[in-house]
Amino acid sequence: RKEVEQDPGPFNVPEGATVAFNCTYSNSASQSFFWYRQDCRKEPKLLMSVYSSGNEDGRFTAQLNRASQYISLLIRDSKLSDSATYLCVVKKINPGGSYIPTFGRGTSLIVHP
Amino acid sequence: DGGITQSPKYLFRKEGQNVTLSCEQNLNHDAMYWYRQDPGQGLRLIYYSQIVNDFQKGDIAEGYSVSREKKESFPLTVTSAQKNPTAFYLCASSPWVSLKEQFFGPGTRLTVL
C-alpha cells in the first residue's frame, strides 16, 4: 500500500458545483497535513494546512480524520480557475528526528463552463 | 521579495554529461529539498538538507549529488549514472525540517537527448 494515496481523477465538474477529494495515509504516526495546488508545468503552491478541528478558507474546507487516516478537501462553487491538480501532503517524523513530507500523486480537477 | 529561484527553467543535455541545477533562497530557511516529478507521478524526494554542510539521501538519491556550502544555496548535480534523468526538478525550502509547510521554486525542466 502506498504511503499516501489519492484518486488521480480527473474530476470533471461544471462551474458552480461542489467537489470533494479524499486522501488516505498509511502511517498513523503522521503529524501534519497539507493540500497543495499545482497548475500544469508549474510548481506546487500551498493551498491550506489541515487541522484536526477542520478549517475553512473561503470556498475551500479541509478536514482530517485521524481514526480513519484520511484528509479531505471540499471545494464549493467551483470556478474555472480551480482547474488544477491537488496534491495531498503528509509529514511524519523520521528515525533521525527530522520531519519529511510524502506527497500523493495528486487529483486532477477540470471545471468546465 | 523573498522566494526561491531555480535556474535555468529549461535545460538540455547530451546523454553521459553531468549537469548542475541551481537553487537559491532568500527566505532564511534552514531546510532545503530537491524533488523529481515525472508525468502523472507525485513528487519524489532526492536529497534534503537541514543545515549547512549536512545533507541526507531521500528516496531516489542514486545518480544525484548535492552540496550545501551556504544556507541560501543547494545545487543538485545530475550525474551520468542517473539512468532516466529527463524530468521536472523542483527545489523547496522550509523554516526547519519541521511540521511547517514547504515553499517551492519554479522548477527546472531537464531533457537529456
Interface residues (C-beta under 8 A of the other chain):
Chain A: V4 P8 Q31 S32 F34 R41 K42 E43 P44 K45 L46 S49 L87 K91 G96 S98 Y99 I100 P101 F103 G104 R105 G106
Chain B: Y35 G40 Q41 G42 L43 R44 L45 Y48 Q50 Q56 G58 F88 L90 V97 S98 L99 K100 E101 Q102 F103 F104 G105 P106 G107 R109
